[in-house]
Amino acid sequence: MNSIEDIIESLLFASDHPLSVGTLNTLIEDAKTRQIEEAIESLRRRYDQGGHSFQIVKVAGGYQICSRPQYARWIQRLFRCRTRPRLSRPALETLAIVAYKQPILRAEIESLRGVQVDSVLQTLLQRELIAVKGRKATVGRPLLYGTTSEFLRYFGLNEIADLPAEGELRSLVESPKSTEGLVTEYEGAVEQIPGSTRGDIEAPGRSVNP
């Protein structure tokens, strides 16, 4: 019989997206929730203590095997041709507004940005970084927008509460580091990949798949 730890390791290795404890519980029928959590923690300790180049990270409400940040530049060389286009500055600004003010109307986003955001919203919807979260109970019942689990995965966050506080974000923006530098730090390409041969990679220092 394979141990639960070995089974979880194989599932995390094979998956191209984070796996929640609930999903693992469904896949491993005989395992209890506590056994799965203990097995994941045991794997994390083993990878940390063994000096492996990969680790288990908790992201978007699940777990994923990813490479460690210090190996990013070599991984970037390997997958240089497989990166997807980064978000433009207008898209990042719009996405930040949605993330911090959600659920939010398009008109409210436009009021904060001072420009129309139809095309930017379409881009973010296509990239599955935002989604329609319902309609506001007012005249015309306009659409409300919010972030998705893909947004969390893209930026290496486990939950929305992990976003920097607004004060912290303001200090980052006002620091000598340029906006491009911040984009590279939080959204740049090809720094981390899961422990398989897949090429769908993103997010520096955050150890996630996009």
N, CA, C and O of each residue as an XYZ file, in Angstrom:
840
protein
N       0.839     -1.200      0.000
C       0.000      0.000      0.000
C       0.870      1.245      0.000
O       1.813      1.343      0.785
N       0.566      2.190     -0.866
C       1.263      3.460     -0.847
C       0.782      4.294      0.332
O      -0.401      4.273      0.673
N       1.689      5.019      0.947
C       1.296      5.862      2.069
C       0.535      7.069      1.562
O       0.660      7.457      0.400
N      -0.271      7.671      2.462
C      -1.028      8.874      2.098
C      -0.065      9.972      1.665
O      -0.341     10.721      0.728
N       1.063     10.059      2.354
C       2.059     11.080      2.044
C       2.562     10.934      0.601
O       2.682     11.920     -0.126
N       2.853      9.697      0.199
C       3.337      9.462     -1.162
C       2.268      9.775     -2.208
O       2.559     10.315     -3.276
N       1.032      9.425     -1.877
C      -0.072      9.680     -2.817
C      -0.273     11.178     -3.000
O      -0.439     11.661     -4.120
N      -0.256     11.906     -1.891
C      -0.422     13.366     -1.956
C       0.720     13.989     -2.743
O       0.506     14.896     -3.547
N       1.920     13.504     -2.513
C       3.074     14.025     -3.240
C       2.888     13.834     -4.744
O       3.166     14.745     -5.524
N       2.424     12.667     -5.149
C       2.233     12.392     -6.578
C       1.135     13.272     -7.168
O       1.250     13.734     -8.303
N       0.068     13.504     -6.397
C      -1.036     14.335     -6.880
C      -0.607     15.795     -7.026
O      -0.931     16.444     -8.020
N       0.113     16.302     -6.045
C       0.594     17.679     -6.115
C       1.580     17.850     -7.262
O       1.580     18.874     -7.944
N       2.409     16.852     -7.466
C       3.399     16.898     -8.543
C       2.718     16.940     -9.904
O       3.156     17.655    -10.806
N       1.642     16.168    -10.047
C       0.990     16.038    -11.347
C       0.037     17.186    -11.656
O      -0.250     17.451    -12.823
N      -0.455     17.865    -10.635
C      -1.485     18.875    -10.848
C      -0.907     20.179    -11.374
O       0.174     20.596    -10.959
N      -1.628     20.827    -12.292
C      -1.212     22.120    -12.821
C      -1.890     23.281    -12.097
O      -1.781     24.431    -12.523
N      -2.588     22.978    -11.003
C      -3.208     24.023    -10.204
C      -3.245     23.561     -8.741
O      -3.127     22.366     -8.468
N      -3.407     24.498     -7.803
C      -3.420     24.108     -6.393
C      -4.554     23.133     -6.075
O      -5.648     23.236     -6.629
N      -4.281     22.198     -5.185
C      -5.281     21.224     -4.745
C      -5.645     21.510     -3.297
O      -4.767     21.588     -2.437
N      -6.924     21.667     -3.027
C      -7.381     21.915     -1.665
C      -7.427     20.612     -0.880
O      -7.388     19.521     -1.449
N      -7.510     20.748      0.439
C      -7.637     19.562      1.286
C      -8.906     18.804      0.925
O      -8.918     17.573      0.919
N      -9.983     19.542      0.621
C     -11.239     18.900      0.234
C     -11.098     18.072     -1.032
O     -11.629     16.964     -1.116
N     -10.382     18.607     -2.018
C     -10.154     17.867     -3.263
C      -9.325     16.621     -3.002
O      -9.636     15.544     -3.509
N      -8.268     16.768     -2.211
C      -7.427     15.616     -1.869
C      -8.226     14.566     -1.112
O      -8.030     13.365     -1.301
N      -9.129     15.030     -0.253
C      -9.975     14.110      0.511
C     -10.876     13.307     -0.419
O     -11.129     12.125     -0.188
N     -11.355     13.960     -1.470
C     -12.206     13.274     -2.441
C     -11.403     12.254     -3.252
O     -11.896     11.167     -3.552
N     -10.180     12.606     -3.601
C      -9.335     11.719     -4.410
C      -8.804     10.542     -3.619
O      -8.648      9.443     -4.151
N      -8.524     10.778     -2.334
C      -7.998      9.707     -1.474
C      -9.123      9.306     -0.526
O      -9.239      9.842      0.576
N      -9.924      8.389     -0.949
C     -11.183      8.081     -0.262
C     -11.006      7.639      1.185
O     -11.851      7.942      2.027
N      -9.933      6.937      1.486
C      -9.778      6.375      2.826
C      -9.108      7.337      3.805
O      -8.968      7.020      4.987
N      -8.705      8.481      3.334
C      -7.964      9.414      4.181
C      -8.897     10.402      4.868
O      -9.879     10.867      4.288
N      -8.567     10.710      6.117
C      -9.312     11.714      6.856
C      -8.634     13.077      6.668
O      -7.454     13.157      6.328
N      -9.400     14.132      6.895
C      -8.888     15.493      6.697
C      -7.619     15.718      7.504
O      -6.647     16.267      6.985
N      -7.615     15.305      8.759
C      -6.441     15.517      9.604
C      -5.235     14.762      9.077
O      -4.114     15.267      9.142
N      -5.445     13.565      8.558
C      -4.335     12.786      7.995
C      -3.732     13.506      6.789
O      -2.513     13.526      6.621
N      -4.579     14.093      5.958
C      -4.098     14.807      4.779
C      -3.302     16.034      5.193
O      -2.227     16.291      4.651
N      -3.823     16.790      6.151
C      -3.116     17.989      6.622
C      -1.770     17.628      7.235
O      -0.779     18.323      7.009
N      -1.725     16.547      8.009
C      -0.474     16.113      8.625
C       0.520     15.630      7.572
O       1.721     15.872      7.689
N       0.016     14.946      6.540
C       0.889     14.459      5.470
C       1.493     15.633      4.689
O       2.671     15.600      4.332
N       0.693     16.661      4.427
C       1.200     17.847      3.719
C       2.276     18.529      4.553
O       3.319     18.922      4.030
N       2.022     18.669      5.842
C       3.007     19.313      6.715
C       4.286     18.489      6.788
O       5.381     19.048      6.836
N       4.158     17.180      6.798
C       5.329     16.300      6.811
C       6.143     16.471      5.527
O       7.372     16.523      5.573
N       5.463     16.556      4.391
C       6.150     16.774      3.113
C       6.865     18.119      3.111
O       7.994     18.221      2.631
N       6.221     19.142      3.637
C       6.834     20.475      3.684
C       8.127     20.443      4.505
O       9.144     21.011      4.109
N       8.066     19.768      5.653
C       9.265     19.674      6.497
C      10.358     18.897      5.785
O      11.533     19.259      5.853
N       9.967     17.826      5.101
C      10.956     17.005      4.411
C      11.669     17.808      3.324
O      12.890     17.733      3.185
N      10.892     18.579      2.554
C      11.491     19.384      1.497
C      12.384     20.477      2.078
O      13.459     20.754      1.546
N      11.938     21.098      3.173
C      12.727     22.174      3.786
C      14.024     21.650      4.389
O      15.091     22.235      4.203
N      13.918     20.558      5.101
C      15.094     20.008      5.791
C      16.043     19.304      4.830
O      17.238     19.190      5.103
N      15.512     18.833      3.712
C      16.341     18.095      2.762
C      17.082     18.974      1.778
O      17.844     18.477      0.949
N      16.865     20.286      1.862
C      17.560     21.200      0.962
C      17.122     21.084     -0.483
O      17.915     21.334     -1.391
N      15.865     20.707     -0.713
C      15.365     20.552     -2.086
C      15.174     21.904     -2.761
O      14.993     22.919     -2.089
N      15.214     21.913     -4.072
C      15.023     23.145     -4.832
C      13.548     23.484     -5.011
O      13.219     24.496     -5.629
N      12.667     22.662     -4.486
C      11.237     22.904     -4.585
C      10.603     22.852     -3.205
O      11.224     22.411     -2.238
N       9.368     23.303     -3.127
C       8.666     23.383     -1.853
C       7.169     23.251     -2.082
O       6.703     23.282     -3.221
N       6.418     23.103     -0.998
C       4.961     23.122     -1.083
C       4.495     24.478     -0.580
O       4.864     24.900      0.515
N       3.688     25.156     -1.377
C       3.155     26.452     -0.969
C       1.636     26.383     -0.928
O       1.010     25.623     -1.667
N       1.065     27.185     -0.055
C      -0.391     27.286      0.018
C      -0.809     28.509     -0.756
O      -0.410     29.626     -0.426
N      -1.609     28.310     -1.784
C      -2.008     29.409     -2.659
C      -3.422     29.171     -3.160
O      -3.795     28.048     -3.500
N      -4.212     30.252     -3.200
C      -5.593     30.191     -3.705
C      -6.406     29.107     -3.010
O      -7.234     28.448     -3.638
N      -6.169     28.924     -1.718
C      -6.943     27.969     -0.940
C      -6.524     26.522     -1.107
O      -7.205     25.625     -0.610
N      -5.408     26.270     -1.802
C      -4.937     24.901     -1.998
C      -3.435     24.814     -1.846
O      -2.788     25.767     -1.412
N      -2.880     23.667     -2.204
C      -1.443     23.422     -2.084
C      -0.863     23.060     -3.440
O      -1.525     22.439     -4.271
N       0.404     23.467     -3.652
C       1.052     23.205     -4.929
C       2.554     23.065     -4.717
O       3.146     23.760     -3.891
N       3.161     22.153     -5.478
C       4.616     22.009     -5.459
C       5.204     23.021     -6.439
O       4.836     23.046     -7.613
N       6.117     23.853     -5.947
C       6.718     24.905     -6.771
C       8.210     24.981     -6.508
O       8.697     24.529     -5.472
N       8.920     25.553     -7.452
C      10.347     25.774     -7.266
C      10.559     26.916     -6.275
O       9.652     27.713     -6.036
N      11.751     26.991     -5.703
C      12.073     28.048     -4.742
C      12.543     29.297     -5.487
O      13.105     29.200     -6.578
N      12.309     30.482     -4.889
C      12.624     31.745     -5.562
C      14.071     31.880     -6.016
O      14.342     32.511     -7.037
N      15.014     31.287     -5.261
C      16.430     31.496     -5.599
C      16.851     30.828     -6.906
O      17.954     31.068     -7.397
N      15.975     29.986     -7.478
C      16.303     29.334     -8.747
C      15.581     29.983     -9.925
O      15.579     29.454    -11.036
N      14.964     31.144     -9.662
C      14.116     31.783    -10.672
C      14.867     32.123    -11.952
O      14.344     31.899    -13.044
N      16.078     32.656    -11.845
C      16.736     33.133    -13.073
C      17.097     32.011    -14.028
O      17.117     32.213    -15.242
N      17.385     30.827    -13.496
C      17.685     29.693    -14.390
C      16.401     29.160    -15.023
O      16.382     28.793    -16.198
N      15.350     29.121    -14.244
C      14.060     28.671    -14.771
C      13.568     29.642    -15.841
O      12.973     29.241    -16.841
N      13.829     30.922    -15.607
C      13.438     31.919    -16.592
C      14.122     31.676    -17.931
O      13.504     31.843    -18.983
N      15.383     31.287    -17.902
C      16.100     31.000    -19.150
C      15.489     29.798    -19.866
O      15.365     29.786    -21.091
N      15.115     28.799    -19.093
C      14.557     27.582    -19.672
C      13.226     27.845    -20.361
O      12.958     27.303    -21.433
N      12.386     28.686    -19.739
C      11.034     28.901    -20.246
C      10.833     30.294    -20.840
O       9.706     30.787    -20.893
N      11.898     30.918    -21.279
C      11.824     32.287    -21.775
C      10.797     32.458    -22.877
O      10.133     33.492    -22.950
N      10.659     31.474    -23.724
C       9.751     31.589    -24.866
C       8.314     31.205    -24.521
O       7.428     31.305    -25.370
N       8.079     30.773    -23.299
C       6.745     30.289    -22.961
C       5.975     31.218    -22.038
O       4.886     30.867    -21.582
N       6.511     32.381    -21.756
C       5.801     33.303    -20.883
C       4.615     33.905    -21.609
O       4.629     34.047    -22.831
N       3.597     34.254    -20.857
C       2.461     34.930    -21.458
C       2.620     36.432    -21.240
O       3.349     36.847    -20.339
N       1.954     37.250    -22.046
C       2.119     38.701    -21.934
C       1.770     39.196    -20.533
O       0.811     38.735    -19.914
N       2.565     40.138    -20.054
C       2.252     40.739    -18.766
C       1.073     41.682    -18.909
O       0.703     42.076    -20.016
N       0.495     42.035    -17.790
C      -0.589     43.004    -17.790
C      -0.032     44.402    -17.999
O       1.045     44.737    -17.506
N      -0.776     45.206    -18.734
C      -0.387     46.590    -18.928
C      -0.612     47.366    -17.637
O      -1.289     46.898    -16.722
N      -0.033     48.559    -17.582
C      -0.221     49.385    -16.393
C      -1.698     49.714    -16.160
O      -2.156     49.608    -15.022
N      -2.483     50.119    -17.207
C      -3.913     50.363    -16.990
C      -4.640     49.133    -16.446
O      -5.512     49.246    -15.584
N      -4.271     47.956    -16.962
C      -4.907     46.724    -16.479
C      -4.557     46.468    -15.019
O      -5.417     46.076    -14.229
N      -3.287     46.690    -14.659
C      -2.878     46.508    -13.268
C      -3.581     47.486    -12.345
O      -4.004     47.120    -11.248
N      -3.707     48.737    -12.790
C      -4.388     49.737    -11.975
C      -5.851     49.364    -11.765
O      -6.378     49.471    -10.658
N      -6.498     48.925    -12.838
C      -7.900     48.516    -12.742
C      -8.040     47.291    -11.854
O      -8.953     47.218    -11.032
N      -7.145     46.335    -12.015
C      -7.179     45.125    -11.210
C      -6.979     45.444     -9.734
O      -7.621     44.836     -8.877
N      -6.099     46.387     -9.431
C      -5.871     46.780     -8.032
C      -7.128     47.392     -7.430
O      -7.467     47.118     -6.278
N      -7.821     48.222     -8.210
C      -9.057     48.830     -7.724
C     -10.096     47.757     -7.428
O     -10.750     47.786     -6.386
N     -10.243     46.810     -8.350
C     -11.205     45.714     -8.143
C     -10.844     44.910     -6.899
O     -11.713     44.569     -6.096
N      -9.551     44.609     -6.746
C      -9.102     43.782     -5.630
C      -9.398     44.435     -4.289
O      -9.827     43.764     -3.350
N      -9.172     45.737     -4.195
C      -9.318     46.426     -2.912
C     -10.736     46.934     -2.646
O     -11.102     47.158     -1.492
N     -11.536     47.119     -3.698
C     -12.867     47.706     -3.514
C     -14.005     46.740     -3.817
O     -15.169     47.132     -3.739
N     -13.709     45.497     -4.159
C     -14.742     44.560     -4.581
C     -15.783     44.275     -3.484
O     -15.488     44.343     -2.291
N     -17.035     43.948     -3.935
C     -17.525     43.987     -5.318
C     -17.740     45.429     -5.756
O     -18.169     46.268     -4.964
N     -17.446     45.709     -7.000
C     -17.433     47.087     -7.480
C     -18.049     47.185     -8.863
O     -17.926     46.265     -9.672
N     -18.715     48.308     -9.136
C     -19.321     48.561    -10.428
C     -18.310     49.130    -11.407
O     -17.314     49.732    -11.007
N     -18.572     48.935    -12.695
C     -17.710     49.537    -13.717
C     -17.676     51.056    -13.566
O     -16.617     51.672    -13.686
N     -18.839     51.659    -13.301
C     -18.901     53.116    -13.154
C     -18.035     53.592    -11.990
O     -17.436     54.665    -12.060
N     -17.967     52.807    -10.933
C     -17.140     53.177     -9.775
C     -15.655     53.077    -10.123
O     -14.853     53.904     -9.693
N     -15.300     52.064    -10.902
C     -13.905     51.928    -11.350
C     -13.528     53.122    -12.221
O     -12.457     53.706    -12.059
N     -14.420     53.479    -13.149
C     -14.147     54.596    -14.050
C     -14.043     55.907    -13.291
O     -13.256     56.782    -13.652
N     -14.845     56.042    -12.233
C     -14.783     57.250    -11.414
C     -13.437     57.359    -10.715
O     -12.882     58.452    -10.602
N     -12.911     56.235    -10.246
C     -11.626     56.238     -9.547
C     -10.459     56.429    -10.512
O      -9.483     57.101    -10.178
N     -10.553     55.844    -11.705
C      -9.464     55.937    -12.674
C      -9.557     57.172    -13.550
O      -8.547     57.653    -14.063
N     -10.766     57.685    -13.722
C     -10.932     58.872    -14.553
C     -10.955     58.601    -16.034
O     -10.878     59.531    -16.837
N     -11.059     57.338    -16.413
C     -11.121     56.956    -17.835
C     -12.075     55.776    -17.990
O     -12.425     55.114    -17.013
N     -12.494     55.520    -19.239
C     -13.336     54.353    -19.500
C     -12.509     53.072    -19.368
O     -11.322     53.052    -19.692
N     -13.144     52.020    -18.895
C     -12.387     50.784    -18.634
C     -12.995     49.568    -19.326
O     -12.686     48.434    -18.958
N     -13.849     49.783    -20.316
C     -14.513     48.657    -20.989
C     -13.499     47.632    -21.515
O     -13.606     46.444    -21.214
N     -12.525     48.088    -22.294
C     -11.571     47.166    -22.912
C     -10.677     46.510    -21.864
O     -10.322     45.338    -21.985
N     -10.316     47.276    -20.837
C      -9.471     46.712    -19.777
C     -10.227     45.631    -19.015
O      -9.667     44.579    -18.707
N     -11.495     45.886    -18.712
C     -12.304     44.884    -18.030
C     -12.422     43.621    -18.875
O     -12.368     42.512    -18.345
N     -12.583     43.783    -20.182
C     -12.664     42.624    -21.074
C     -11.384     41.791    -21.010
O     -11.433     40.562    -20.969
N     -10.236     42.478    -21.002
C      -8.951     41.777    -20.902
C      -8.868     40.991    -19.605
O      -8.477     39.824    -19.607
N      -9.232     41.624    -18.504
C      -9.155     40.964    -17.197
C     -10.137     39.809    -17.092
O      -9.845     38.795    -16.458
N     -11.306     39.962    -17.715
C     -12.281     38.876    -17.738
C     -11.759     37.702    -18.556
O     -11.887     36.548    -18.146
N     -11.170     37.997    -19.716
C     -10.613     36.945    -20.573
C      -9.471     36.209    -19.886
O      -9.309     35.000    -20.056
N      -8.681     36.945    -19.110
C      -7.578     36.323    -18.378
C      -8.055     35.619    -17.107
O      -7.263     34.992    -16.404
N      -9.358     35.725    -16.818
C      -9.996     35.097    -15.663
C      -9.419     35.611    -14.341
O      -9.419     34.898    -13.337
N      -8.933     36.846    -14.352
C      -8.432     37.468    -13.133
C      -9.557     38.145    -12.365
O      -9.458     38.342    -11.154
N     -10.627     38.503    -13.068
C     -11.836     39.012    -12.427
C     -13.030     38.270    -12.997
O     -12.931     37.593    -14.021
N     -14.161     38.408    -12.317
C     -15.387     37.767    -12.784
C     -16.574     38.590    -12.307
O     -16.457     39.387    -11.376
N     -17.718     38.388    -12.954
C     -18.951     39.034    -12.511
C     -19.400     38.342    -11.237
O     -19.527     37.118    -11.200
N     -19.641     39.126    -10.191
C     -19.996     38.572     -8.886
C     -21.459     38.791     -8.527
O     -21.891     38.478     -7.418
N     -22.220     39.334     -9.483
C     -23.633     39.585     -9.222
C     -24.060     40.914     -9.800
O     -23.352     41.508    -10.613
N     -25.229     41.380     -9.373
C     -25.750     42.665     -9.824
C     -26.163     43.500     -8.623
O     -26.651     42.975     -7.622
N     -25.961     44.804     -8.734
C     -26.346     45.695     -7.651
C     -27.846     45.958     -7.719
O     -28.406     46.175     -8.793
N     -28.482     45.934     -6.554
C     -29.930     46.135     -6.498
C     -30.260     47.610     -6.637
O     -30.656     48.266     -5.674
N     -30.094     48.115     -7.834
C     -30.392     49.518     -8.130
C     -30.905     49.594     -9.555
O     -31.018     48.569    -10.228
N     -31.213     50.784    -10.020
C     -31.775     50.961    -11.360
C     -30.838     50.370    -12.415
O     -29.652     50.694    -12.465
N     -31.394     49.502    -13.251
C     -30.607     48.874    -14.312
C     -29.841     47.648    -13.865
O     -29.294     46.923    -14.697
N     -29.790     47.399    -12.539
C     -29.089     46.235    -11.979
C     -27.712     46.037    -12.643
O     -27.470     45.006    -13.271
N     -26.810     47.029    -12.501
C     -25.479     46.928    -13.128
C     -24.652     45.799    -12.528
O     -24.875     45.381    -11.392
N     -23.689     45.312    -13.314
C     -22.844     44.194    -12.906
C     -21.823     44.611    -11.845
O     -21.287     45.718    -11.875
N     -21.575     43.712    -10.926
C     -20.544     43.892     -9.907
C     -19.374     42.976    -10.241
O     -19.571     41.827    -10.637
N     -18.151     43.490    -10.081
C     -16.950     42.723    -10.410
C     -16.125     42.440     -9.165
O     -16.091     43.232     -8.223
N     -15.457     41.282     -9.185
C     -14.555     40.907     -8.103
C     -13.454     40.011     -8.638
O     -13.501     39.575     -9.788
N     -12.481     39.744     -7.815
C     -11.352     38.902     -8.235
C     -11.709     37.424     -8.142
O     -12.725     37.050     -7.555
N     -10.866     36.601     -8.726
C     -11.102     35.162     -8.813
C      -9.968     34.377     -8.127
O      -8.991     34.955     -7.651
N     -10.125     33.067     -8.093
C      -9.051     32.221     -7.569
C      -7.825     32.298     -8.479
O      -6.697     32.123     -8.020
N      -8.048     32.561     -9.778
C      -6.924     32.734    -10.707
C      -6.112     33.977    -10.339
O      -4.888     33.983    -10.473
N      -6.787     35.021     -9.877
C      -6.095     36.219     -9.397
C      -5.183     35.859     -8.226
O      -4.025     36.273     -8.183
N      -5.709     35.090     -7.284
C      -4.902     34.673     -6.131
C      -3.702     33.855     -6.588
O      -2.587     34.058     -6.107
N      -3.927     32.938     -7.508
C      -2.857     32.083     -8.002
C      -1.809     32.900     -8.749
O      -0.609     32.666     -8.605
N      -2.270     33.855     -9.544
C      -1.380     34.677    -10.364
C      -0.407     35.467     -9.495
O       0.769     35.606     -9.830
N      -0.913     35.982     -8.371
C      -0.082     36.799     -7.501
C       0.442     36.042     -6.280
O       1.039     36.645     -5.388
N       0.223     34.736     -6.234
C       0.771     33.929     -5.156
C       0.135     34.183     -3.810
O       0.813     34.108     -2.784
N      -1.153     34.483     -3.788
C      -1.868     34.760     -2.545
C      -2.759     33.583     -2.182
O      -3.297     32.905     -3.057
N      -2.910     33.348     -0.890
C      -3.812     32.288     -0.464
C      -5.243     32.794     -0.371
O      -6.188     32.070     -0.685
N      -5.399     34.040      0.063
C      -6.713     34.661      0.166
C      -6.561     36.172      0.002
O      -5.457     36.709      0.080
N      -7.681     36.844     -0.225
C      -7.647     38.289     -0.451
C      -7.041     39.022      0.743
O      -6.408     40.064      0.571
N      -7.225     38.498      1.933
C      -6.678     39.135      3.138
C      -5.154     39.215      3.099
O      -4.559     39.975      3.862
N      -4.512     38.435      2.215
C      -3.051     38.452      2.110
C      -2.534     39.640      1.298
O      -1.327     39.873      1.243
N      -3.438     40.390      0.669
C      -3.006     41.586     -0.055
C      -2.344     42.568      0.914
O      -2.733     42.631      2.080
N      -1.356     43.331      0.457
C      -0.759     44.350      1.327
C      -1.823     45.336      1.790
O      -2.746     45.660      1.042
N      -1.689     45.812      3.030
C      -2.594     46.855      3.499
C      -2.403     48.086      2.624
O      -1.337     48.276      2.039
N      -3.434     48.922      2.533
C      -3.356     50.086      1.644
C      -2.186     50.990      2.015
O      -1.535     51.559      1.138
N      -1.917     51.121      3.310
C      -0.785     51.933      3.746
C       0.528     51.342      3.286
O       1.424     52.068      2.855
N       0.650     50.024      3.374
C       1.863     49.334      2.927
C       2.030     49.473      1.426
O       3.139     49.684      0.935
N       0.921     49.355      0.694
C       0.973     49.484     -0.760
C       1.398     50.892     -1.150
O       2.177     51.072     -2.087
N       0.886     51.895     -0.430
C       1.239     53.279     -0.728
C       2.724     53.519     -0.526
O       3.354     54.228     -1.310
N       3.286     52.929      0.525
C       4.714     53.114      0.786
C       5.558     52.445     -0.285
O       6.640     52.928     -0.618
N       5.065     51.327     -0.830
C       5.781     50.652     -1.910
C       5.797     51.515     -3.169
O       6.827     51.659     -3.827
N       4.633     52.088     -3.491
C       4.516     52.897     -4.701
C       5.359     54.166     -4.579
O       5.923     54.631     -5.569
N       5.449     54.727     -3.371
C       6.181     55.970     -3.171
C       7.671     55.762     -2.955
O       8.424     56.729     -2.843
N       8.106     54.490     -2.894
C       9.521     54.210     -2.691
C      10.290     54.478     -3.977
O       9.675     54.658     -5.028
N      11.649     54.511     -3.920
C      12.442     54.761     -5.136
C      12.233     53.718     -6.220
O      12.520     53.966     -7.391
N      11.732     52.549     -5.831
C      11.511     51.494     -6.827
C      10.452     51.950     -7.816
O       9.413     52.466     -7.404
N      10.688     51.775     -9.096
C       9.758     52.240    -10.129
C       8.538     51.342    -10.207
O       8.519     50.231     -9.677
N       7.513     51.858    -10.887
C       6.323     51.042    -11.111
C       6.674     49.767    -11.845
O       6.140     48.705    -11.527
N       7.571     49.852    -12.831
C       7.963     48.647    -13.569
C       8.619     47.642    -12.641
O       8.428     46.435    -12.789
N       9.389     48.137    -11.686
C      10.029     47.238    -10.740
C       9.016     46.511     -9.888
O       9.178     45.329     -9.584
N       7.957     47.229     -9.498
C       6.906     46.598     -8.712
C       6.166     45.548     -9.532
O       5.830     44.473     -9.035
N       5.921     45.878    -10.789
C       5.252     44.915    -11.661
C       6.105     43.662    -11.794
O       5.587     42.546    -11.743
N       7.418     43.843    -11.964
C       8.316     42.699    -12.082
C       8.296     41.866    -10.814
O       8.333     40.636    -10.869
N       8.238     42.527     -9.686
C       8.272     41.800     -8.409
C       7.005     41.010     -8.175
O       7.064     39.877     -7.696
N       5.845     41.592     -8.506
C       4.582     40.964     -8.169
C       3.887     40.266     -9.328
O       2.967     39.476     -9.116
N       4.323     40.553    -10.561
C       3.594     39.979    -11.683
C       4.513     39.463    -12.774
O       4.023     38.939    -13.775
N       5.824     39.588    -12.625
C       6.770     39.182    -13.662
C       6.700     37.721    -14.000
O       6.081     36.927    -13.292
N       7.358     37.370    -15.119
C       7.150     36.022    -15.635
C       8.262     35.059    -15.269
O       9.398     35.454    -15.008
N       7.907     33.802    -15.256
C       8.811     32.665    -15.287
C       9.793     32.561    -14.143
O      10.952     32.204    -14.354
N       9.355     32.865    -12.940
C      10.284     32.742    -11.825
C      10.091     31.426    -11.079
O      11.040     30.877    -10.521
N       8.859     30.924    -11.072
C       8.568     29.727    -10.308
C       7.777     28.767    -11.179
O       6.940     29.197    -11.972
N       8.027     27.492    -11.044
C       7.193     26.513    -11.727
C       6.937     25.354    -10.791
O       7.724     25.115     -9.876
N       5.832     24.615    -11.006
C       5.572     23.417    -10.220
C       6.630     22.366    -10.533
O       7.431     22.525    -11.455
N       6.618     21.295     -9.755
C       7.678     20.308     -9.901
C       7.474     19.321    -11.006
O       7.812     18.147    -10.852
N       6.927     19.760    -12.131
C       6.802     18.875    -13.289
C       7.395     19.573    -14.495
O       8.062     20.597    -14.352
N       7.161     19.036    -15.679
C       7.780     19.599    -16.885
C       6.868     20.574    -17.600
O       7.136     20.937    -18.746
N       5.802     21.005    -16.957
C       4.901     21.941    -17.612
C       5.583     23.279    -17.834
O       6.546     23.611    -17.143
N       5.085     24.052    -18.801
C       5.684     25.339    -19.108
C       4.787     26.524    -18.779
O       5.116     27.652    -19.145
N       3.651     26.303    -18.091
C       2.745     27.411    -17.807
C       3.172     28.068    -16.507
O       2.732     27.668    -15.429
N       4.026     29.073    -16.608
C       4.697     29.593    -15.436
C       4.554     31.097    -15.304
O       4.382     31.808    -16.295
N       4.627     31.575    -14.062
C       4.512     33.003    -13.786
C       4.935     33.273    -12.353
O       5.338     32.360    -11.632
N       4.840     34.541    -11.942
C       4.868     35.015    -10.569
C       6.164     34.832     -9.819
O       6.368     33.780     -9.214
N       7.049     35.808     -9.833
C       8.318     35.723     -9.141
C       8.182     35.803     -7.643
O       7.370     36.569     -7.125
N       8.974     35.013     -6.943
C       9.026     35.111     -5.505
C       7.764     34.653     -4.811
O       7.665     34.712     -3.586
N       6.795     34.197     -5.592
C       5.537     33.805     -5.027
C       5.275     32.306     -5.167
O       4.345     31.771     -4.564
N       6.090     31.647     -5.954
C       6.052     30.192     -6.076
C       4.728     29.666     -6.573
O       4.154     28.756     -5.975
N       4.241     30.223     -7.652
C       2.940     29.779     -8.141
C       2.929     29.618     -9.641
O       3.812     30.093    -10.356
N       1.881     28.921    -10.100
C       1.520     28.838    -11.505
C       0.500     29.902    -11.802
O      -0.283     30.233    -10.912
N       0.456     30.451    -12.973
C      -0.621     31.392    -13.258
C      -1.891     30.622    -13.561
O      -2.930     31.225    -13.831
